Amino acid sequence: MNVDKYEEYALVVKDVNKYFTDANTNGLAQRLGLKKAKLFHSVKNISFTVKNKSVFGILGPNGCGKSTLIRMMTTLILPDTGCLLCGKPSSFNIFSASVFAFSLSSP
């Protein structure tokens, strides 16, 4: 990806995907190979940009991947595919606590 073309953006999210294993199949049967883990596609091909000096929000129904996306933006978890770029090209992929603030609870 050519990061120079993204200089005007504070955040670039491009083709981000995240999969989780079904919690019901993580037990003994799976470890013994008797049951295969089911994948849950939590975040599907999300792409957007946020211009410098902007404020934005993420809205959607329960279970649509908002919290997962925010956790990836703050590097609490990593995306399985795609990329999240933050800041100037010299500091891309370095997420700072001073850049993001978030609340995962409803008002």
Order of alpha helices (4+ residues) and beta strands (2+ residues): beta-alpha-beta-alpha-beta
